[in-house]
């Protein structure tokens, strides 16, 4: 099984022969001339997304970090949902994990004391809820897949044409 199956937020890392300023200028020109995407470039970071009228709950956005490492220009890209959606999912994951842990501690404590531990029957339901959240995230990624390719197909010719894959993290 590949790790991409488990990955909710796809990422890439490219090495470009261009310097940071020329990449940022190319990115700004692309954002100015193209009306299919909108974005913002601040210092060496860019956020590119679909215009407001075309966005839905699962619409992706691309976060780009451009930096120089050992004389090489590195472009790191991360596709993900709106940060509010991501925060909601992470909160729900941690909350449900915390609930599962509390239920397990209470249930096992009751078992050790020789009492009934009916509370342990709730643990599979909480774990099922975590699985439902994971499945919803995968389904949302599928719903935003076309828009992710739309963003990538506009960014790739603008700044990634000369770039090659960089070594892994």
C-alpha positions as CSV (number, residue, x, y, z in Angstrom):
1,X,0.0,0.0,0.0
2,X,1.4,3.4,-0.9
3,X,1.6,6.2,1.5
4,X,-0.3,8.5,-0.9
5,X,-3.4,6.5,-0.1
6,X,-3.1,7.7,3.5
7,X,-2.1,11.2,2.6
8,X,-4.8,13.8,2.9
9,X,-2.8,16.8,2.0
10,X,-0.5,16.1,-1.0
11,X,2.8,17.9,-1.2
12,X,5.7,18.3,-3.5
13,X,9.3,19.6,-3.3
14,X,11.0,21.0,-6.4
15,X,14.4,22.5,-7.1
16,X,14.5,25.4,-9.6
17,X,17.5,27.0,-11.4
18,X,15.7,30.4,-11.2
19,X,16.3,32.7,-8.2
20,X,13.6,33.6,-5.7
21,X,12.9,37.0,-7.1
22,X,12.3,35.8,-10.6
23,X,10.0,33.0,-9.3
24,X,8.0,35.5,-7.3
25,X,7.7,37.8,-10.3
26,X,6.5,34.9,-12.5
27,X,4.0,34.0,-9.8
28,X,2.7,37.5,-9.5
29,X,2.4,37.8,-13.3
30,X,0.5,34.5,-13.5
31,X,-1.9,35.7,-10.7
32,X,-2.4,39.1,-12.4
33,X,-3.2,37.6,-15.9
34,X,-5.2,34.6,-14.9
35,X,-8.7,35.0,-13.6
36,X,-9.3,31.2,-12.9
37,X,-7.3,31.4,-9.7
38,X,-6.6,34.0,-7.1
39,X,-3.7,34.2,-4.7
40,X,-1.5,36.3,-2.5
41,X,2.3,36.4,-2.3
42,X,3.9,37.6,0.9
43,X,7.6,37.6,1.2
44,X,8.6,34.1,0.1
45,X,5.2,32.5,0.7
46,X,2.3,32.3,-1.7
47,X,-1.3,31.0,-1.2
48,X,-3.2,30.2,-4.4
49,X,-6.8,29.2,-4.5
50,X,-10.0,29.1,-6.5
51,X,-12.0,32.4,-6.7
52,X,-14.8,32.9,-4.1
53,X,-17.7,32.3,-6.5
54,X,-16.4,28.9,-7.5
55,X,-15.3,27.6,-4.0
56,X,-17.1,25.0,-2.0
57,X,-16.5,23.5,1.4
58,X,-13.8,21.1,0.0
59,X,-12.1,23.5,-2.3
60,X,-8.3,23.1,-2.1
61,X,-5.6,25.8,-1.9
62,X,-1.9,25.6,-2.7
63,X,0.6,26.9,-0.2
64,X,4.0,27.6,-1.7
65,X,7.2,28.3,0.2
66,X,10.2,29.4,-1.8
67,X,13.6,29.4,-0.1
68,X,17.3,29.2,-0.9
69,X,19.1,26.2,0.7
70,X,22.8,25.7,0.0
71,X,22.6,28.0,-3.1
72,X,19.6,26.1,-4.6
73,X,16.1,27.5,-4.9
74,X,13.6,25.1,-3.3
75,X,9.9,25.3,-3.9
76,X,7.7,23.4,-1.5
77,X,4.1,23.0,-2.3
78,X,1.3,21.8,-0.1
79,X,-2.3,21.2,-1.3
80,X,-4.9,21.3,1.4
81,X,-8.4,22.5,2.3
82,X,-9.1,25.9,3.7
83,X,-7.3,26.2,7.0
84,X,-10.6,26.5,8.8
85,X,-11.7,23.1,7.4
86,X,-8.4,21.6,8.3
87,X,-8.6,23.0,11.9
88,X,-12.1,21.6,12.3
89,X,-11.0,18.1,11.2
90,X,-7.9,18.1,13.4
91,X,-10.0,19.3,16.4
92,X,-12.5,16.5,15.8
93,X,-9.8,13.9,15.5
94,X,-8.1,15.0,18.7
95,X,-11.4,15.3,20.6
96,X,-12.6,11.8,19.5
97,X,-9.2,10.4,20.4
98,X,-9.4,12.0,23.8
99,X,-12.9,10.7,24.4
100,X,-11.7,7.2,23.4
101,X,-8.8,7.4,25.8
102,X,-11.0,8.6,28.7
103,X,-13.5,5.8,28.0
104,X,-10.7,3.2,27.9
105,X,-9.2,4.5,31.2
106,X,-12.6,4.5,33.0
107,X,-13.6,1.1,31.6
108,X,-10.3,-0.6,32.4
109,X,-10.4,1.0,35.9
110,X,-13.9,-0.4,36.5
111,X,-12.8,-3.8,35.3
112,X,-9.8,-3.8,37.7
113,X,-12.1,-2.9,40.5
114,X,-14.4,-5.8,39.7
115,X,-17.3,-3.6,38.6
116,X,-19.2,-3.7,35.3
117,X,-17.6,-1.9,32.5
118,X,-20.4,-1.2,30.1
119,X,-18.7,2.0,29.1
120,X,-16.2,0.0,27.0
121,X,-19.0,-0.6,24.5
122,X,-18.7,3.1,23.5
123,X,-15.1,2.8,22.4
124,X,-15.8,1.0,19.1
125,X,-18.4,3.7,18.3
126,X,-15.9,6.5,18.9
127,X,-13.3,4.7,16.8
128,X,-15.9,4.3,14.1
129,X,-16.4,8.0,14.3
130,X,-12.7,8.6,13.7
131,X,-12.9,6.3,10.7
132,X,-16.0,8.2,9.4
133,X,-13.9,11.5,9.8
134,X,-11.1,9.9,7.8
135,X,-13.4,8.7,5.1
136,X,-15.1,12.1,4.9
137,X,-11.6,13.7,4.5
138,X,-10.8,11.3,1.6
139,X,-14.2,11.9,0.0
140,X,-13.7,15.7,0.3
141,X,-10.3,15.4,-1.3
142,X,-12.0,13.5,-4.2
143,X,-14.5,16.4,-4.5
144,X,-11.7,19.0,-4.6
145,X,-9.5,16.9,-6.9
146,X,-10.5,18.6,-10.1
147,X,-9.9,22.1,-8.6
148,X,-6.5,20.9,-7.3
149,X,-5.5,19.9,-10.9
150,X,-6.9,23.2,-12.1
151,X,-4.6,25.1,-9.7
152,X,-1.6,22.8,-10.5
153,X,-2.0,23.1,-14.3
154,X,-1.9,26.9,-14.0
155,X,1.0,27.0,-11.6
156,X,3.2,24.4,-13.3
157,X,3.9,26.3,-16.5
158,X,4.4,29.6,-14.6
159,X,7.0,28.5,-12.1
160,X,7.6,24.8,-12.3
161,X,8.7,24.3,-15.9
162,X,12.4,24.4,-15.2
163,X,12.1,22.8,-11.8
164,X,13.1,19.2,-11.1
165,X,12.2,17.0,-8.2
166,X,14.3,17.7,-5.1
167,X,15.6,15.0,-2.8
168,X,13.2,13.8,-0.1
169,X,12.7,15.6,3.2
